[in-house]
Amino acid sequence: MYRNVQRKLDAGQNIILDGGTGTDIQRRGAPMSGETWCADVNLTHPEIVQMVHEDYIRVGADVICANTFATSALSFNVYGRDKELLKIDATAVAIAKKAAAGTQVAVAGSISTMRPVAAGSDRTLKDVEWTEPEARELFRRKAENLAVTGIDLIMMEMMRDEDYSLFATETAMATGLPVWVGISVERREDGKLSGFGRNDQLLDDIARALSATGPAAMSIMHTSPNDTDEALQILRKYWDGPLAAYPECGYFKSPNWQFVDVIAPDDLVAKAQDWQKLGVSIFGGCCGLGPGHIAALAKEFKQ
């Protein structure tokens, strides 16, 4: 189905993504793990995962992302679950493809660099590190496994640095599938934008390094709507291809998302109109944003 997405992009049309998959799964009552967040829900509550995908398709999403963000090659390695990751990803993609059956909706597989998170916070624990060859091998296994499942594209999500994010992106590119690179940022105390949880990594440097890998599209995602404008402007200095924006709202307090200060759908549309002026043609939502937000974006931008 990616050819339909590419056809629209080539014609200058907009693309609508889904919203926060993991957080909408949580919202519907599935239990979240303190170690692997929403990953195991693919096995324990597949009906909820499928319902989330179906609702995003119903309100107008052109692309849905299988629930594979939390099956992080790094996190699962820490917990000794490398082999399980492959099974869970295959199950997640099968659920998404079942939801999209009979439609023109493309199914993506998500790859993250998520590592264990401190309980009750959103801060990554950094007591485990991998050598570059070790990390690349872990990412390679995940990317190649996703490719075998028959996904239409790979979405690199919450890319935040010039090390693990770069290793992961390059291994995804090696599959030959279209790759969309999503960068997540937050504002440092000095006011500069840096990779989420990586205040040693400035967005300028991350954007330069990841754009050089030659993806099919790039995005600012899982970022406050209030910081997305500036982040897009920085990314645009290094990237002139298809551009996406899908922000988050609320915050993570492991293992659960906190649905606070949620942006209203109409306010998200107003923000997205500004992002369109910066070159964005791919619109969606990340953690904390649900089908109502995607419905509003589809009504405004879908052609």
Secondary structure, DSSP 8 states (H G I E B T S, - for coil): -HHHHHHHHHTT--EEB---HHHHHHHTT---BTTTBTTTHHHH-HHHHHHHHHHHHHTT-SEEE-S-SSS-HHHHHHTT-HHHHHHHHHHHHHHHHHHHTTS--EEEEEE-----B-TTSS-B--S----HHHHHHHHHHHHHHHHHTT-SEEEEEEE-SSSHHHHHHHHHHTT-S-EEEEE-EEE-TTS-EEETTEEEEEHHHHHHHHHTT--SEEEEESS-HHHHHHHHHHHHTT--S-EEEE---SEEETTEEE--S---HHHHHHHHHHHHHTTEEEE---TT--HHHHHHHHHHH--
